[in-house]
Amino acid sequence: MQENSYDYNFCINLALDNAKKRINLLNNSDKKCLLEEYKEWINDGLNKHTVLLLRDDPII
């Protein structure tokens, strides 16, 4: 994992940037609900086996 850490960091940052952009497109109540959902996921604990998939054709 050490030799690919740049790739992992790049992918994580890209996923976070995309998530932020998608969240900003939502109206305030939907935005608040989604942020609360993310907080629950993070509080439940993330590990190296957690996978986040973002679709090119968003459902939201």
N, C-alpha and C positions, 0 to 999 in steps of 0.2 A: 504494500500500500504506500510505502514511503516514496518509491520512485514515481508513482502516479499521483502524488498528492496535488500537484498543480492542476491536473485534469479534473480531479474530484472537486477542488475548490472552484474551478471555473464553472463546472456543471451546477454546483450548489448555488453559486452567485447568479448564474443565468436563470435558474429555476425561481429563485427569490425575486429577482427583478421582474420576471414574467408574472409571478403571483401578485406583486405590488401593482403592476399595470392593470391587471384584470380586476383587482379589488377596487381600484380607483374608478373603473367604469361603472360600478354598481351605484344604486341610489343609497342614501344613508342607512336605511333600515336593513337592506340586504348586506351592505358593507359591514355593519355592526354584527350581524348574525354570523357572517363568514369569519370575521376576526375572532369572535368568541369560540367558534369551532376550532380554529387554529390554536388558540390558547389551550383548549382542552386537550388537543393532540399533543402539544408540547408538554403540558403538565403531566400527562399520562406517561411520559418518558419516551425519548427517542433513542434508538440505538443504531449501530452500523448496518443493521439488516432492514431498517425502515426505508421504504422506497416511495418517492413522490413522483407521480406521473402527471404531466400537464398535457392536455390535448391541444392540437392545432385548431380544432373546431370546438371551441368551448361550449359546454352545455349550459352554463350560467349566462 
